[in-house]
Amino acid sequence: MKKFFLYSAGFVAAMIALVLLLPVAGLLVSGLLVAAGLHYYTKSTSIFGKVMSIVVALAGLVSALSNVPGFIGLVAVGVLYYIFKTRKNEKLEIFSAKEEDPFTNFEREWSKLS
């Protein structure tokens, strides 16, 4: 029953992601406008260039913040990624700690010997 709910949630998330594909593309364009405005703001030497760069960045920011369906599409893509990873029964680790500590390995080997 758990697999059924997992697959049905994946199907619903896939449909939402497909339907909201164009708003996600619009969100990408808005993000590119913000990035371009900030890039040209740092490169500009004139006050007019800085003001125009700020205007472009603010237009992209307002466009991105008003694009709620794009954010819903991104959440649906995130849910699809999570379902795809849990379907294979893989452990999904966002932040993984390294177990390469030589003292931990020494303790483990010492406990095997004794």
Biopython code that builds the backbone (N, CA, C, O; Angstrom):
import numpy as np
from Bio.PDB.StructureBuilder import StructureBuilder

atoms = [
    (1, "MET", "N", (0.816, -1.186, 0.000)),
    (1, "MET", "CA", (0.000, 0.000, 0.000)),
    (1, "MET", "C", (0.869, 1.263, 0.000)),
    (1, "MET", "O", (0.514, 2.283, -0.590)),
    (2, "LYS", "N", (2.021, 1.162, 0.681)),
    (2, "LYS", "CA", (2.926, 2.305, 0.724)),
    (2, "LYS", "C", (3.465, 2.613, -0.671)),
    (2, "LYS", "O", (3.597, 3.779, -1.045)),
    (3, "LYS", "N", (3.774, 1.574, -1.436)),
    (3, "LYS", "CA", (4.270, 1.775, -2.803)),
    (3, "LYS", "C", (3.201, 2.435, -3.679)),
    (3, "LYS", "O", (3.507, 3.283, -4.517)),
    (4, "PHE", "N", (1.940, 2.031, -3.471)),
    (4, "PHE", "CA", (0.856, 2.615, -4.252)),
    (4, "PHE", "C", (0.759, 4.116, -4.006)),
    (4, "PHE", "O", (0.632, 4.898, -4.949)),
    (5, "PHE", "N", (0.820, 4.516, -2.738)),
    (5, "PHE", "CA", (0.759, 5.938, -2.426)),
    (5, "PHE", "C", (1.983, 6.670, -2.951)),
    (5, "PHE", "O", (1.888, 7.818, -3.386)),
    (6, "LEU", "N", (3.127, 6.008, -2.908)),
    (6, "LEU", "CA", (4.351, 6.619, -3.418)),
    (6, "LEU", "C", (4.252, 6.846, -4.923)),
    (6, "LEU", "O", (4.603, 7.915, -5.420)),
    (7, "TYR", "N", (3.769, 5.831, -5.646)),
    (7, "TYR", "CA", (3.633, 5.973, -7.097)),
    (7, "TYR", "C", (2.538, 6.968, -7.477)),
    (7, "TYR", "O", (2.689, 7.715, -8.444)),
    (8, "SER", "N", (1.441, 6.983, -6.725)),
    (8, "SER", "CA", (0.383, 7.946, -7.045)),
    (8, "SER", "C", (0.839, 9.375, -6.750)),
    (8, "SER", "O", (0.502, 10.293, -7.497)),
    (9, "ALA", "N", (1.600, 9.575, -5.671)),
    (9, "ALA", "CA", (2.146, 10.909, -5.392)),
    (9, "ALA", "C", (3.148, 11.308, -6.471)),
    (9, "ALA", "O", (3.206, 12.473, -6.864)),
    (10, "GLY", "N", (3.929, 10.356, -6.948)),
    (10, "GLY", "CA", (4.860, 10.637, -8.036)),
    (10, "GLY", "C", (4.144, 11.008, -9.319)),
    (10, "GLY", "O", (4.582, 11.900, -10.047)),
    (11, "PHE", "N", (3.040, 10.323, -9.599)),
    (11, "PHE", "CA", (2.264, 10.630, -10.794)),
    (11, "PHE", "C", (1.668, 12.032, -10.710)),
    (11, "PHE", "O", (1.711, 12.790, -11.679)),
    (12, "VAL", "N", (1.116, 12.372, -9.554)),
    (12, "VAL", "CA", (0.529, 13.704, -9.375)),
    (12, "VAL", "C", (1.612, 14.779, -9.480)),
    (12, "VAL", "O", (1.400, 15.816, -10.109)),
    (13, "ALA", "N", (2.765, 14.533, -8.866)),
    (13, "ALA", "CA", (3.860, 15.510, -8.937)),
    (13, "ALA", "C", (4.368, 15.654, -10.367)),
    (13, "ALA", "O", (4.723, 16.755, -10.788)),
    (14, "ALA", "N", (4.408, 14.557, -11.117)),
    (14, "ALA", "CA", (4.850, 14.629, -12.511)),
    (14, "ALA", "C", (3.865, 15.435, -13.356)),
    (14, "ALA", "O", (4.276, 16.225, -14.206)),
    (15, "MET", "N", (2.576, 15.238, -13.126)),
    (15, "MET", "CA", (1.580, 16.006, -13.873)),
    (15, "MET", "C", (1.667, 17.495, -13.534)),
    (15, "MET", "O", (1.567, 18.344, -14.419)),
    (16, "ILE", "N", (1.852, 17.804, -12.254)),
    (16, "ILE", "CA", (1.988, 19.209, -11.860)),
    (16, "ILE", "C", (3.235, 19.817, -12.488)),
    (16, "ILE", "O", (3.202, 20.950, -12.968)),
    (17, "ALA", "N", (4.343, 19.064, -12.485)),
    (17, "ALA", "CA", (5.586, 19.577, -13.065)),
    (17, "ALA", "C", (5.440, 19.795, -14.571)),
    (17, "ALA", "O", (5.970, 20.769, -15.106)),
    (18, "LEU", "N", (4.728, 18.900, -15.258)),
    (18, "LEU", "CA", (4.533, 19.073, -16.703)),
    (18, "LEU", "C", (3.626, 20.256, -17.019)),
    (18, "LEU", "O", (3.873, 21.007, -17.962)),
    (19, "VAL", "N", (2.573, 20.414, -16.219)),
    (19, "VAL", "CA", (1.643, 21.514, -16.466)),
    (19, "VAL", "C", (2.325, 22.859, -16.207)),
    (19, "VAL", "O", (2.077, 23.836, -16.914)),
    (20, "LEU", "N", (3.177, 22.897, -15.198)),
    (20, "LEU", "CA", (3.819, 24.157, -14.815)),
    (20, "LEU", "C", (5.217, 24.301, -15.406)),
    (20, "LEU", "O", (6.083, 24.943, -14.812)),
    (21, "LEU", "N", (5.432, 23.712, -16.559)),
    (21, "LEU", "CA", (6.745, 23.797, -17.192)),
    (21, "LEU", "C", (7.041, 25.210, -17.704)),
    (21, "LEU", "O", (8.160, 25.700, -17.550)),
    (22, "LEU", "N", (6.064, 25.855, -18.302)),
    (22, "LEU", "CA", (6.281, 27.216, -18.805)),
    (22, "LEU", "C", (6.457, 28.243, -17.683)),
    (22, "LEU", "O", (7.303, 29.127, -17.818)),
    (23, "PRO", "N", (5.701, 28.170, -16.584)),
    (23, "PRO", "CA", (6.009, 29.098, -15.487)),
    (23, "PRO", "C", (7.403, 28.895, -14.890)),
    (23, "PRO", "O", (8.028, 29.855, -14.440)),
    (24, "VAL", "N", (7.888, 27.666, -14.883)),
    (24, "VAL", "CA", (9.252, 27.426, -14.403)),
    (24, "VAL", "C", (10.255, 28.057, -15.367)),
    (24, "VAL", "O", (11.273, 28.599, -14.936)),
    (25, "ALA", "N", (9.974, 27.988, -16.664)),
    (25, "ALA", "CA", (10.843, 28.651, -17.641)),
    (25, "ALA", "C", (10.798, 30.167, -17.450)),
    (25, "ALA", "O", (11.823, 30.837, -17.582)),
    (26, "GLY", "N", (9.625, 30.710, -17.144)),
    (26, "GLY", "CA", (9.521, 32.135, -16.849)),
    (26, "GLY", "C", (10.290, 32.509, -15.593)),
    (26, "GLY", "O", (10.879, 33.588, -15.519)),
    (27, "LEU", "N", (10.288, 31.625, -14.609)),
    (27, "LEU", "CA", (11.069, 31.854, -13.395)),
    (27, "LEU", "C", (12.557, 31.849, -13.707)),
    (27, "LEU", "O", (13.324, 32.611, -13.119)),
    (28, "LEU", "N", (12.962, 30.991, -14.631)),
    (28, "LEU", "CA", (14.362, 30.959, -15.054)),
    (28, "LEU", "C", (14.755, 32.267, -15.743)),
    (28, "LEU", "O", (15.831, 32.807, -15.488)),
    (29, "VAL", "N", (13.892, 32.769, -16.606)),
    (29, "VAL", "CA", (14.172, 34.036, -17.287)),
    (29, "VAL", "C", (14.240, 35.180, -16.274)),
    (29, "VAL", "O", (15.081, 36.071, -16.396)),
    (30, "SER", "N", (13.363, 35.156, -15.284)),
    (30, "SER", "CA", (13.400, 36.188, -14.246)),
    (30, "SER", "C", (14.698, 36.121, -13.455)),
    (30, "SER", "O", (15.290, 37.150, -13.132)),
    (31, "GLY", "N", (15.131, 34.926, -13.151)),
    (31, "GLY", "CA", (16.404, 34.766, -12.454)),
    (31, "GLY", "C", (17.573, 35.240, -13.290)),
    (31, "GLY", "O", (18.527, 35.815, -12.767)),
    (32, "LEU", "N", (17.498, 34.999, -14.592)),
    (32, "LEU", "CA", (18.555, 35.495, -15.476)),
    (32, "LEU", "C", (18.574, 37.020, -15.536)),
    (32, "LEU", "O", (19.642, 37.625, -15.620)),
    (33, "LEU", "N", (17.395, 37.640, -15.492)),
    (33, "LEU", "CA", (17.341, 39.106, -15.459)),
    (33, "LEU", "C", (17.979, 39.651, -14.184)),
    (33, "LEU", "O", (18.715, 40.637, -14.223)),
    (34, "VAL", "N", (17.695, 39.010, -13.063)),
    (34, "VAL", "CA", (18.301, 39.448, -11.801)),
    (34, "VAL", "C", (19.813, 39.281, -11.859)),
    (34, "VAL", "O", (20.556, 40.173, -11.449)),
    (35, "ALA", "N", (20.269, 38.137, -12.367)),
    (35, "ALA", "CA", (21.711, 37.886, -12.445)),
    (35, "ALA", "C", (22.391, 38.869, -13.395)),
    (35, "ALA", "O", (23.480, 39.363, -13.102)),
    (36, "ALA", "N", (21.754, 39.153, -14.529)),
    (36, "ALA", "CA", (22.342, 40.102, -15.479)),
    (36, "ALA", "C", (22.387, 41.507, -14.888)),
    (36, "ALA", "O", (23.374, 42.223, -15.062)),
    (37, "GLY", "N", (21.328, 41.903, -14.194)),
    (37, "GLY", "CA", (21.323, 43.222, -13.575)),
    (37, "GLY", "C", (22.414, 43.367, -12.531)),
    (37, "GLY", "O", (23.080, 44.400, -12.469)),
    (38, "LEU", "N", (22.603, 42.344, -11.712)),
    (38, "LEU", "CA", (23.658, 42.406, -10.699)),
    (38, "LEU", "C", (25.049, 42.363, -11.328)),
    (38, "LEU", "O", (25.971, 43.032, -10.861)),
    (39, "HIS", "N", (25.190, 41.578, -12.381)),
    (39, "HIS", "CA", (26.484, 41.491, -13.059)),
    (39, "HIS", "C", (26.875, 42.836, -13.663)),
    (39, "HIS", "O", (27.992, 43.316, -13.473)),
    (40, "TYR", "N", (25.939, 43.432, -14.389)),
    (40, "TYR", "CA", (26.257, 44.705, -15.031)),
    (40, "TYR", "C", (26.342, 45.851, -14.024)),
    (40, "TYR", "O", (26.979, 46.868, -14.299)),
    (41, "TYR", "N", (25.708, 45.698, -12.865)),
    (41, "TYR", "CA", (25.851, 46.708, -11.821)),
    (41, "TYR", "C", (27.284, 46.738, -11.304)),
    (41, "TYR", "O", (27.845, 47.810, -11.076)),
    (42, "THR", "N", (27.869, 45.568, -11.121)),
    (42, "THR", "CA", (29.250, 45.527, -10.626)),
    (42, "THR", "C", (30.247, 45.960, -11.692)),
    (42, "THR", "O", (31.314, 46.471, -11.352)),
    (43, "LYS", "N", (29.934, 45.772, -12.964)),
    (43, "LYS", "CA", (30.849, 46.136, -14.048)),
    (43, "LYS", "C", (30.716, 47.589, -14.485)),
    (43, "LYS", "O", (31.629, 48.132, -15.106)),
    (44, "SER", "N", (29.593, 48.225, -14.170)),
    (44, "SER", "CA", (29.329, 49.575, -14.654)),
    (44, "SER", "C", (30.151, 50.606, -13.883)),
    (44, "SER", "O", (30.387, 50.475, -12.682)),
    (45, "THR", "N", (30.578, 51.637, -14.617)),
    (45, "THR", "CA", (31.335, 52.725, -13.989)),
    (45, "THR", "C", (30.524, 54.013, -13.921)),
    (45, "THR", "O", (30.824, 54.884, -13.105)),
    (46, "SER", "N", (29.508, 54.147, -14.757)),
    (46, "SER", "CA", (28.710, 55.373, -14.758)),
    (46, "SER", "C", (27.483, 55.214, -13.858)),
    (46, "SER", "O", (27.026, 54.101, -13.598)),
    (47, "ILE", "N", (26.977, 56.319, -13.400)),
    (47, "ILE", "CA", (25.795, 56.300, -12.536)),
    (47, "ILE", "C", (24.570, 55.858, -13.328)),
    (47, "ILE", "O", (23.733, 55.119, -12.810)),
    (48, "PHE", "N", (24.456, 56.301, -14.581)),
    (48, "PHE", "CA", (23.324, 55.898, -15.416)),
    (48, "PHE", "C", (23.323, 54.387, -15.626)),
    (48, "PHE", "O", (22.269, 53.753, -15.567)),
    (49, "GLY", "N", (24.497, 53.806, -15.871)),
    (49, "GLY", "CA", (24.590, 52.357, -16.053)),
    (49, "GLY", "C", (24.208, 51.601, -14.797)),
    (49, "GLY", "O", (23.558, 50.558, -14.868)),
    (50, "LYS", "N", (24.612, 52.126, -13.636)),
    (50, "LYS", "CA", (24.258, 51.481, -12.375)),
    (50, "LYS", "C", (22.753, 51.557, -12.117)),
    (50, "LYS", "O", (22.150, 50.586, -11.661)),
    (51, "VAL", "N", (22.150, 52.711, -12.408)),
    (51, "VAL", "CA", (20.709, 52.871, -12.201)),
    (51, "VAL", "C", (19.935, 51.942, -13.126)),
    (51, "VAL", "O", (18.974, 51.304, -12.695)),
    (52, "MET", "N", (20.337, 51.857, -14.384)),
    (52, "MET", "CA", (19.638, 50.974, -15.324)),
    (52, "MET", "C", (19.811, 49.503, -14.934)),
    (52, "MET", "O", (18.888, 48.704, -15.094)),
    (53, "SER", "N", (20.974, 49.154, -14.432)),
    (53, "SER", "CA", (21.202, 47.781, -13.985)),
    (53, "SER", "C", (20.323, 47.444, -12.788)),
    (53, "SER", "O", (19.800, 46.334, -12.684)),
    (54, "ILE", "N", (20.163, 48.409, -11.884)),
    (54, "ILE", "CA", (19.278, 48.189, -10.735)),
    (54, "ILE", "C", (17.834, 48.044, -11.193)),
    (54, "ILE", "O", (17.093, 47.223, -10.651)),
    (55, "VAL", "N", (17.424, 48.833, -12.188)),
    (55, "VAL", "CA", (16.060, 48.739, -12.714)),
    (55, "VAL", "C", (15.823, 47.359, -13.328)),
    (55, "VAL", "O", (14.771, 46.757, -13.113)),
    (56, "VAL", "N", (16.792, 46.858, -14.089)),
    (56, "VAL", "CA", (16.662, 45.528, -14.701)),
    (56, "VAL", "C", (16.601, 44.451, -13.621)),
    (56, "VAL", "O", (15.791, 43.528, -13.710)),
    (57, "ALA", "N", (17.453, 44.564, -12.601)),
    (57, "ALA", "CA", (17.464, 43.572, -11.528)),
    (57, "ALA", "C", (16.160, 43.605, -10.735)),
    (57, "ALA", "O", (15.633, 42.554, -10.371)),
    (58, "LEU", "N", (15.641, 44.792, -10.467)),
    (58, "LEU", "CA", (14.374, 44.888, -9.739)),
    (58, "LEU", "C", (13.205, 44.361, -10.564)),
    (58, "LEU", "O", (12.289, 43.748, -10.017)),
    (59, "ALA", "N", (13.230, 44.595, -11.874)),
    (59, "ALA", "CA", (12.177, 44.051, -12.738)),
    (59, "ALA", "C", (12.214, 42.527, -12.717)),
    (59, "ALA", "O", (11.167, 41.882, -12.653)),
    (60, "GLY", "N", (13.400, 41.954, -12.771)),
    (60, "GLY", "CA", (13.517, 40.502, -12.688)),
    (60, "GLY", "C", (13.090, 39.968, -11.340)),
    (60, "GLY", "O", (12.480, 38.902, -11.262)),
    (61, "LEU", "N", (13.401, 40.697, -10.268)),
    (61, "LEU", "CA", (13.018, 40.265, -8.926)),
    (61, "LEU", "C", (11.509, 40.308, -8.734)),
    (61, "LEU", "O", (10.925, 39.380, -8.176)),
    (62, "VAL", "N", (10.878, 41.380, -9.194)),
    (62, "VAL", "CA", (9.419, 41.478, -9.092)),
    (62, "VAL", "C", (8.759, 40.391, -9.935)),
    (62, "VAL", "O", (7.769, 39.791, -9.515)),
    (63, "SER", "N", (9.298, 40.141, -11.105)),
    (63, "SER", "CA", (8.756, 39.090, -11.965)),
    (63, "SER", "C", (8.911, 37.716, -11.323)),
    (63, "SER", "O", (8.010, 36.883, -11.409)),
    (64, "ALA", "N", (10.043, 37.480, -10.684)),
    (64, "ALA", "CA", (10.270, 36.182, -10.039)),
    (64, "ALA", "C", (9.371, 36.007, -8.823)),
    (64, "ALA", "O", (8.826, 34.924, -8.608)),
    (65, "LEU", "N", (9.209, 37.056, -8.027)),
    (65, "LEU", "CA", (8.380, 36.944, -6.828)),
    (65, "LEU", "C", (6.895, 36.807, -7.158)),
    (65, "LEU", "O", (6.144, 36.207, -6.389)),
    (66, "SER", "N", (6.473, 37.349, -8.279)),
    (66, "SER", "CA", (5.066, 37.232, -8.654)),
    (66, "SER", "C", (4.765, 35.935, -9.399)),
    (66, "SER", "O", (3.612, 35.672, -9.739)),
    (67, "ASN", "N", (5.771, 35.139, -9.652)),
    (67, "ASN", "CA", (5.595, 33.896, -10.406)),
    (67, "ASN", "C", (5.388, 32.728, -9.437)),
    (67, "ASN", "O", (6.248, 31.854, -9.318)),
    (68, "VAL", "N", (4.255, 32.719, -8.754)),
    (68, "VAL", "CA", (3.950, 31.671, -7.778)),
    (68, "VAL", "C", (3.829, 30.297, -8.444)),
    (68, "VAL", "O", (4.322, 29.324, -7.873)),
    (69, "PRO", "N", (3.202, 30.160, -9.621)),
    (69, "PRO", "CA", (3.156, 28.828, -10.241)),
    (69, "PRO", "C", (4.535, 28.259, -10.558)),
    (69, "PRO", "O", (4.723, 27.042, -10.544)),
    (70, "GLY", "N", (5.488, 29.119, -10.839)),
    (70, "GLY", "CA", (6.849, 28.637, -11.073)),
    (70, "GLY", "C", (7.441, 28.007, -9.826)),
    (70, "GLY", "O", (8.117, 26.982, -9.902)),
    (71, "PHE", "N", (7.185, 28.623, -8.669)),
    (71, "PHE", "CA", (7.667, 28.054, -7.412)),
    (71, "PHE", "C", (6.969, 26.731, -7.103)),
    (71, "PHE", "O", (7.596, 25.804, -6.589)),
    (72, "ILE", "N", (5.680, 26.639, -7.411)),
    (72, "ILE", "CA", (4.955, 25.380, -7.209)),
    (72, "ILE", "C", (5.533, 24.297, -8.116)),
    (72, "ILE", "O", (5.655, 23.142, -7.709)),
    (73, "GLY", "N", (5.888, 24.670, -9.344)),
    (73, "GLY", "CA", (6.522, 23.713, -10.250)),
    (73, "GLY", "C", (7.866, 23.243, -9.736)),
    (73, "GLY", "O", (8.205, 22.068, -9.874)),
    (74, "LEU", "N", (8.645, 24.154, -9.139)),
    (74, "LEU", "CA", (9.927, 23.746, -8.558)),
    (74, "LEU", "C", (9.734, 22.797, -7.386)),
    (74, "LEU", "O", (10.503, 21.850, -7.220)),
    (75, "VAL", "N", (8.714, 23.042, -6.575)),
    (75, "VAL", "CA", (8.419, 22.129, -5.466)),
    (75, "VAL", "C", (8.011, 20.762, -6.009)),
    (75, "VAL", "O", (8.402, 19.736, -5.452)),
    (76, "ALA", "N", (7.234, 20.735, -7.083)),
    (76, "ALA", "CA", (6.832, 19.463, -7.685)),
    (76, "ALA", "C", (8.038, 18.708, -8.223)),
    (76, "ALA", "O", (8.101, 17.484, -8.107)),
    (77, "VAL", "N", (8.992, 19.413, -8.808)),
    (77, "VAL", "CA", (10.213, 18.761, -9.289)),
    (77, "VAL", "C", (11.020, 18.218, -8.110)),
    (77, "VAL", "O", (11.598, 17.135, -8.202)),
    (78, "GLY", "N", (11.063, 18.955, -7.015)),
    (78, "GLY", "CA", (11.748, 18.475, -5.816)),
    (78, "GLY", "C", (11.087, 17.232, -5.244)),
    (78, "GLY", "O", (11.775, 16.310, -4.807)),
    (79, "VAL", "N", (9.762, 17.199, -5.242)),
    (79, "VAL", "CA", (9.039, 16.011, -4.770)),
    (79, "VAL", "C", (9.315, 14.830, -5.685)),
    (79, "VAL", "O", (9.491, 13.708, -5.211)),
    (80, "LEU", "N", (9.356, 15.067, -6.989)),
    (80, "LEU", "CA", (9.683, 13.987, -7.925)),
    (80, "LEU", "C", (11.079, 13.436, -7.673)),
    (80, "LEU", "O", (11.286, 12.224, -7.716)),
    (81, "TYR", "N", (12.030, 14.314, -7.412)),
    (81, "TYR", "CA", (13.396, 13.868, -7.123)),
    (81, "TYR", "C", (13.428, 13.028, -5.850)),
    (81, "TYR", "O", (14.084, 11.988, -5.806)),
    (82, "TYR", "N", (12.722, 13.476, -4.818)),
    (82, "TYR", "CA", (12.683, 12.729, -3.562)),
    (82, "TYR", "C", (12.035, 11.360, -3.757)),
    (82, "TYR", "O", (12.531, 10.361, -3.236)),
    (83, "ILE", "N", (10.944, 11.308, -4.495)),
    (83, "ILE", "CA", (10.258, 10.034, -4.735)),
    (83, "ILE", "C", (11.132, 9.110, -5.566)),
    (83, "ILE", "O", (11.170, 7.905, -5.316)),
    (84, "PHE", "N", (11.832, 9.653, -6.546)),
    (84, "PHE", "CA", (12.714, 8.824, -7.371)),
    (84, "PHE", "C", (13.830, 8.218, -6.535)),
    (84, "PHE", "O", (14.190, 7.058, -6.730)),
    (85, "LYS", "N", (14.379, 8.991, -5.608)),
    (85, "LYS", "CA", (15.455, 8.470, -4.766)),
    (85, "LYS", "C", (14.942, 7.454, -3.751)),
    (85, "LYS", "O", (15.626, 6.467, -3.479)),
    (86, "THR", "N", (13.763, 7.670, -3.189)),
    (86, "THR", "CA", (13.248, 6.723, -2.197)),
    (86, "THR", "C", (12.664, 5.481, -2.851)),
    (86, "THR", "O", (12.519, 4.453, -2.189)),
    (87, "ARG", "N", (12.329, 5.547, -4.118)),
    (87, "ARG", "CA", (11.783, 4.379, -4.807)),
    (87, "ARG", "C", (12.813, 3.267, -4.888)),
    (87, "ARG", "O", (12.467, 2.088, -4.809)),
    (88, "LYS", "N", (14.062, 3.631, -5.044)),
    (88, "LYS", "CA", (15.128, 2.645, -5.138)),
    (88, "LYS", "C", (15.631, 2.196, -3.771)),
    (88, "LYS", "O", (16.576, 1.413, -3.678)),
    (89, "ASN", "N", (14.999, 2.692, -2.715)),
    (89, "ASN", "CA", (15.394, 2.396, -1.338)),
    (89, "ASN", "C", (16.813, 2.847, -1.045)),
    (89, "ASN", "O", (17.510, 2.235, -0.236)),
    (90, "GLU", "N", (17.241, 3.915, -1.701)),
    (90, "GLU", "CA", (18.533, 4.500, -1.402)),
    (90, "GLU", "C", (18.350, 5.493, -0.269)),
    (90, "GLU", "O", (17.315, 6.151, -0.158)),
    (91, "LYS", "N", (19.360, 5.587, 0.561)),
    (91, "LYS", "CA", (19.294, 6.552, 1.639)),
    (91, "LYS", "C", (19.649, 7.924, 1.072)),
    (91, "LYS", "O", (20.734, 8.119, 0.525)),
    (92, "LEU", "N", (18.727, 8.863, 1.207)),
    (92, "LEU", "CA", (18.910, 10.205, 0.674)),
    (92, "LEU", "C", (19.585, 11.062, 1.732)),
    (92, "LEU", "O", (18.978, 11.396, 2.749)),
    (93, "GLU", "N", (20.852, 11.420, 1.488)),
    (93, "GLU", "CA", (21.597, 12.235, 2.431)),
    (93, "GLU", "C", (21.881, 13.591, 1.799)),
    (93, "GLU", "O", (22.552, 13.687, 0.771)),
    (94, "ILE", "N", (21.366, 14.615, 2.421)),
    (94, "ILE", "CA", (21.625, 15.958, 1.927)),
    (94, "ILE", "C", (23.034, 16.386, 2.322)),
    (94, "ILE", "O", (23.814, 16.842, 1.486)),
    (95, "PHE", "N", (23.346, 16.235, 3.593)),
    (95, "PHE", "CA", (24.679, 16.537, 4.098)),
    (95, "PHE", "C", (25.247, 15.251, 4.663)),
    (95, "PHE", "O", (24.681, 14.682, 5.597)),
    (96, "SER", "N", (26.344, 14.789, 4.118)),
    (96, "SER", "CA", (26.924, 13.541, 4.593)),
    (96, "SER", "C", (28.219, 13.831, 5.334)),
    (96, "SER", "O", (29.063, 14.602, 4.876)),
    (97, "ALA", "N", (28.352, 13.201, 6.474)),
    (97, "ALA", "CA", (29.575, 13.350, 7.256)),
    (97, "ALA", "C", (30.588, 12.334, 6.765)),
    (97, "ALA", "O", (30.234, 11.206, 6.422)),
    (98, "LYS", "N", (31.822, 12.730, 6.734)),
    (98, "LYS", "CA", (32.863, 11.831, 6.257)),
    (98, "LYS", "C", (33.286, 10.901, 7.387)),
    (98, "LYS", "O", (33.473, 11.327, 8.526)),
    (99, "GLU", "N", (33.430, 9.654, 7.058)),
    (99, "GLU", "CA", (33.862, 8.645, 8.013)),
    (99, "GLU", "C", (35.318, 8.297, 7.794)),
    (99, "GLU", "O", (35.726, 7.164, 8.051)),
    (100, "GLU", "N", (36.095, 9.227, 7.333)),
    (100, "GLU", "CA", (37.498, 8.979, 7.024)),
    (100, "GLU", "C", (38.412, 9.339, 8.193)),
    (100, "GLU", "O", (39.616, 9.520, 8.008)),
    (101, "ASP", "N", (37.851, 9.442, 9.389)),
    (101, "ASP", "CA", (38.640, 9.794, 10.557)),
    (101, "ASP", "C", (39.559, 8.627, 10.905)),
    (101, "ASP", "O", (39.064, 7.521, 11.119)),
    (102, "PRO", "N", (40.875, 8.825, 10.971)),
    (102, "PRO", "CA", (41.781, 7.705, 11.243)),
    (102, "PRO", "C", (41.582, 7.122, 12.638)),
    (102, "PRO", "O", (41.813, 5.930, 12.843)),
    (103, "PHE", "N", (41.159, 7.934, 13.595)),
    (103, "PHE", "CA", (40.953, 7.419, 14.944)),
    (103, "PHE", "C", (39.733, 6.511, 15.010)),
    (103, "PHE", "O", (39.731, 5.523, 15.744)),
    (104, "THR", "N", (38.697, 6.840, 14.246)),
    (104, "THR", "CA", (37.518, 5.979, 14.204)),
    (104, "THR", "C", (37.871, 4.647, 13.558)),
    (104, "THR", "O", (37.453, 3.590, 14.032)),
    (105, "ASN", "N", (38.633, 4.699, 12.487)),
    (105, "ASN", "CA", (39.052, 3.453, 11.847)),
    (105, "ASN", "C", (39.944, 2.642, 12.775)),
    (105, "ASN", "O", (39.841, 1.416, 12.812)),
    (106, "PHE", "N", (40.824, 3.311, 13.531)),
    (106, "PHE", "CA", (41.688, 2.613, 14.475)),
    (106, "PHE", "C", (40.863, 1.939, 15.559)),
    (106, "PHE", "O", (41.130, 0.793, 15.920)),
    (107, "GLU", "N", (39.863, 2.641, 16.082)),
    (107, "GLU", "CA", (39.004, 2.063, 17.123)),
    (107, "GLU", "C", (38.258, 0.841, 16.586)),
    (107, "GLU", "O", (38.126, -0.163, 17.286)),
    (108, "ARG", "N", (37.781, 0.922, 15.369)),
    (108, "ARG", "CA", (37.053, -0.193, 14.778)),
    (108, "ARG", "C", (37.975, -1.394, 14.586)),
    (108, "ARG", "O", (37.595, -2.521, 14.906)),
    (109, "GLU", "N", (39.160, -1.170, 14.078)),
    (109, "GLU", "CA", (40.112, -2.267, 13.869)),
    (109, "GLU", "C", (40.578, -2.852, 15.200)),
    (109, "GLU", "O", (40.768, -4.064, 15.309)),
    (110, "TRP", "N", (40.763, -2.014, 16.201)),
    (110, "TRP", "CA", (41.194, -2.490, 17.511)),
    (110, "TRP", "C", (40.114, -3.361, 18.146)),
    (110, "TRP", "O", (40.417, -4.358, 18.802)),
    (111, "SER", "N", (38.839, -2.975, 17.946)),
    (111, "SER", "CA", (37.760, -3.787, 18.514)),
    (111, "SER", "C", (37.634, -5.117, 17.782)),
    (111, "SER", "O", (37.196, -6.104, 18.375)),
    (112, "LYS", "N", (38.007, -5.164, 16.516)),
    (112, "LYS", "CA", (37.991, -6.439, 15.788)),
    (112, "LYS", "C", (39.084, -7.370, 16.277)),
    (112, "LYS", "O", (38.894, -8.585, 16.317)),
    (113, "LEU", "N", (40.236, -6.808, 16.651)),
    (113, "LEU", "CA", (41.354, -7.630, 17.117)),
    (113, "LEU", "C", (41.109, -8.190, 18.511)),
    (113, "LEU", "O", (41.534, -9.308, 18.799)),
    (114, "SER", "N", (40.451, -7.461, 19.364)),
    (114, "SER", "CA", (40.275, -7.939, 20.738)),
    (114, "SER", "C", (38.940, -8.587, 20.976)),
    (114, "SER", "O", (38.660, -9.033, 22.089)),
]
sb = StructureBuilder()
sb.init_structure("model")
sb.init_model(0)
sb.init_chain("A")
sb.init_seg("    ")
for serial, (resi, resn, name, xyz) in enumerate(atoms, 1):
    if name == "N":
        sb.init_residue(resn, " ", resi, " ")
    sb.init_atom(name, np.array(xyz, "f"), 0.0, 1.0, " ", f" {name:<3s}", serial, name[0])
structure = sb.get_structure()
